[in-house]
């Protein structure tokens, strides 16, 4: 490539296994939108197992492919979403779909979310082929994976360290090492550890902006005034949080702000109906919606947020500078608790652990105090929200490097 030629446009395939919840899809969406937004002509393809991917809007230049979905049980095991289909068959179908998409899209970079080998190893054929063809491979990790007692045996069983060291040109952690170092507990020989460390970049958290407002968007009347937003993310494991908040309003009529609960698309229907019955008895002090694919608008308006502490919600709390109470889950992973407690030590949020007691009065006291909490922006943490800019820079740099390598191969 001559100096006076424009940099080549990137073609990035993003793999997001999405076996549970909304977290992987929403993170991949933010990254894809940033890639095409910062590089005219760039294209991104998200390959995802999320069953609700079609309910989200993406920037121009981002396309999606939906893989056959699987579901995750509370004990950590998996099955096909269609119970009549064996899991092995679904994995084979997903692997074939990923390979077809990669061949048709012809990416110059593949960004893999969290799982080095993909779900149940489904990505291995694509990794082998991509490495042979000189396609750049990047592993993207959220700030926290799990505590060492759970992470180490899981990654050893999957051979994840070997896959990471063998295939990936770079490893991006979407966070800061002062909050958590997700790979620090993994046992590695000195040579492997040095190779991994040389490829490792902490990008900072992924800043969120308000999306383009879709035509006909409607919001609950409660959003017209001060309110507390309660969001358990996808909702599949958020019933305990919702129950605790409703119980607090039932026990304490003096909580100053009303609450708007976004149940999430994966909350069990019978459980949701039970919550709705209790909410109707609270005389307008709580309102509820099932799902909002543009929840950023509600987050931006809210006087405070109550959430479980998943990665994306944490990024939104920081981005929109919302006072927040985090009630992290601890099963089947401690990821949320590790993140929440680290953030609390920095003064960014307040944390309530269910293991310390679920008395309604305890949540009510936190809700009463929420409007007087310090906003996250009052705490100076350098590079805290630089993630999307860092990712976009690295994508452009890798695209230029890849174009140069292709030119050298053509000359030789």
N, C-alpha and C positions, 0 to 999 in steps of 0.2 A: 504494500500500500504506500503510495507517494505521500509526502507531507501535506501537499495541497489537496488531497482527496478527503472527503468527509469520512468520519469514522463509520464502520459498517453497523447497520442496524442489528440489534440483538434478536435472536429467536430463542426463547427460554421455555422449556417444558418444566412445569412444576408438578411434582407428584405429591399427593396428599391422600393418605390411606383412609382417613375418616371412618373409623369403625364405631365411633361413639361421639355424640354431641356435635357442637358447631365449631369447636376451637381451631382445629387444623384448617378447615375450609376458610374461616374468617381471616386467619393469619395469611394463608396463601393468597386470598383475594386482595388483602392490603398490599402485599408484596408485588403481585402481578400488576395492580393498578399503578403502583409507583414506578415499576419498570417501564411501562408504556407511556406514562406521563412524563418521564424525564428523558426520553430518548425517542425522538420523532422517527417513526417507521418501525420501531421495535414491536415485536409480537410476543405474546405469552399464551401458553396453552396449559390450563389446569386440568390434570387428570385426578379425579376425586371419587371416593366411594360414598360421599354424602348423599343421602336420599332427598335432601331439600336444596340441592345446589341450584335447581331451576327457580327457586324463590328469591334469589339474590340477583342484583344488577351488577354488571361489570363494566369497566371502562372500555371505550373503543380500542380495539387491538388485543383484547383478551377473549379467548375462546375457552370453552369447557367441554370435557368429556366425562360422562358419569359411568363409573364402574359398577358392576353388580354389587349391591350392598350386603354388608355383614353387620351383625349386631354383637355387642359386648354385654356379658352378664355381670352381675355384681361381684361374682367370685373371680373375675378376670378372664374367664373362658369366652370363646367366640363361637358363633354359628352363622350360617347363611340367614339373611333376613327372611327368605322363603324357607320355612322349616322342612319342606319337601326336598330341598336340594342339599346334598352333602357338601360340607364345607370345602373338601378337597376339590370338588368340581367347580365351585364358585371361585376358588383361588386360581385354578387353571384358566377359567374364563377371564378373570381380571388380568392375569399375566399376559394372556394373548392380546387383550384389548390394549394394554399399555404398549406392547411391542408394535402393534399395528399403528397406533397413534404416533409413536416416535418415528417410525419409518415414513409416515405420510407428512408429518410436520417438519422433519429434518432440523432439529434444534442444534444450535452451537453450544448450548449449555443446558444441563439438566440439574434442577434444584430439587433435592429430596427432603421432605419434611419429616424429621424426627427418627424414622426407622431406616437405618443404613441399608438393610436388605429388602425393605418393603414389608408389608403385611405377610406373614408366613413365608417369607423369602420370595414373594412374587416378582420382585424387581430384579432378581439376579440375572436372568437372561438379557435384560436391557442394559444392565451395568457392564456385563461382559462385552456386548456388542458395541456399546458407546465407547468403552475404553479402547477397544481395538480400532475404532474409527477416529480417535482423537477428540471426541466430544468432551468438553469440560464437565466435570462432575463436582457438585457442591452439596454438602450435607448441611441443612439448616436445623438448628436446635433451639427450642425455647430455653429460657433462662434456667429453669429447673426441670429435671427429669423425674427424680424420685430420691428418697434417702438411700444411703449406701447398702443397707441390709436388703433392700428390694431390688435396687438397680443392678448391683453386681451379679447376682445369680441369673437375673433375666438376660443381661447382655452376654454373659458367658454361655448360657444355653443357646442363644441365637447366633453366637459367633460374631457379634456386632463389632467388637474391637478389631478383629481381623478384617472384616469387610470394610470398615472405615479406613483402616490403614492401607489396604490394598487398592481401593478404587478412588478415593476422594481427593481431588486436588486442593480443595479448601473446605474448612468447617467454619460456619458462621453461627455464633451464639447470639440470639436476639435479646441481649440483656447486658448487664455489667458484672464483672467479676467481683466487685465489692458487695454485690447483693448475693450472688451465688456463682460457683464454678461447677457446672454440671458434670464435667468429666473428671474432676479431681479425685474422686474416690475409686475410679476404675483401676484395677491392677494391670500394669503394663511393664514390660521390660524396658530398660533405659533407652534402647534404640527406638522402639516403637513410640515411647512417650515423647522422645525428642522430635520424631517425625510428625506426630500429631500436633505437638505444641507449635511447630513451625508453620503449620497450616491453619492454625486457630486464630479467629478474629472475633472479638466482642464488639458487636455493632452498636449497642444501645437498644433501648426498647423501640417498638414500632409506633411512631406517632400516628394518631388517627385524626382525620378531618371530617367535617360534615360532608356526606355524599351529595350528589345532585339529587334534589328532591323530586321524587317521581310524581307524575301527574295524578291528581286526585287523592293525594295523601291526606288521611284524616287522623286526628289524635283525640284521645279522651278529653272531656271537658276539664278534668282535673289538671291537665298539663297547661292550662291557661293561668294558673297561679302557682305559688310555692308548693312543692311536693317533694316527697322522698321516693326515689325510684328503687324498687326491689327487683333484682334480676338474677336468677340462678342460671343464666346462660341458656343452654339448650333445654334445661329442665328435667332431663332424664334422671338426674340424681339430686334434684333441688327441693324435693318435697319437705325435708326437714327444716330447711331455711324458711320456706314459705309458712310452714306451720308455726314456727317460732315467732315470726313477725305478726301473724294474725293473732296468736295468743297474747302477744304484748298489747295489741290494741284492745283486745277483749278485756284484759286485766286493768288497763290504765286509760281512762277516758281523757286524761290531761296531756297526752302526747301532742305537742303543738302543731305538727305538720301532718297532713294526710299522706297516705302511701299509695303509689301506683305500682302494682305487681305485674310483671311480664312473666307469665307462667313458663314460656318456652315450648317449642313444638313437640318435645319428646316427653313431657309430663304425662303420666298415665291419665286417661280420660276420667276414670272413676274418681281418682284422687283430685283432679281438677274440679270436678262437679261438687265434691265435698267441700273444697275450699270456697267455691262460689257461694254455696249455701251459707257458710259462716260469714262471708263478706257482706252478704245482703242484710245480715243482722247488725251491721256496724254503722248504719245510718250515714253512709257516704264518706266515712273516714278512711275507707280503703276502696280503690277501684282496681279492676284487673283487665288485662288483655291477654290473649293467647300468645301472640308472637308479633314482632315488629322487625322486619329485615333491615330497617333503617333506624335502629334503636339509638344511633348516635344523636339524633335530634332530641330524643327524650333525655338522654344523658346530659346533653348540653344545657337543657332547661332546668334540670333537677337541682334542688337546693342541697341534696345529699344523696348518696347511693348506699344501698345495702346489697352485698353480693357475696359469692362464694370465694372469689379470688382466683378464677381462671386467668390464663395469660391475657386473652384479648380484653376482658373486662378491666383488668389491671391497667393495660395500656390506655384504655379509654378514660379511666379515672384520672390518670396522669395527664393525658392530652387535654381534657376538658377541665382540669383543675378542680375536680369535685371532692368535697369532704366525703369520706367513705368509712363504713364499717364492713369488715370482711369476716365471714364465717366460713372458714375453709373446711372442705371435706378432708378426711384422713384415710379413707378407703375407696378403691383398692390401692390408691397411691397417696403419698404425703406431699406431693408436689405443691398443692395449693397452700398447705400449712407452712412449708418451708419459705415460699415466696412471701406470704402474708406476714409472718413473724419477722423476716428480714426487713420488709418495708416498714413495719411498725417500729423497729429499732432505729430506723432513720427518721422517724417522725412523719412518714408519708400517709399512714392510715391508722385506724384503730382495729384491733382484732378481738373477736370473741370466739373462744374455742368451746365447742359443745362438750368436750370432756370435762370442762370446769363447771358444768351445770347448765341446764336449759330452762331455768325458772323464767316465766314470762316477765317478771319484774326486772330481771337482769337485762333483757333485750329492751324493755321499755326505758330503762335508765339510759342506755346507750342512744336510743332514738331521741330522747329528750335533749341529750348533750350534743347530738350531731350538728345542729346549726352553729354551734360555737367552736367546733373543731378547727384546727389550723388547716388551710388549704395546702395541698402538696407543693405548690410553687414557692411557698415560704421556705422550703428546704432546698438549699443549693446542692445539686448533685451533677457535676460536670458530665456532659455526654448522655444524660439520662434518656432523652428521646431522639437520639440521632440515628436510629436504626434504619429507617427507610432510605435516608440520604446515603448512608454507608453502603447499603445493599445496592442501590442504583449505581453508585460509583464503581463498585467491584464488578457488577455486570458489564458495564461499559468497558472497563479495563480488560476483562476476560474476553470480551468480544473482539477487541483490538488485537490482543495477543493471539487468539485463535485464528483471526484473519491472516496475521503474519505467518503463522505456522503453515496454514494452507498454501500461502503463496510460495513458501520455501519448498514445500513438497511438490508443487507444480513445476518449479524451476528444476528441481533435481530429477 
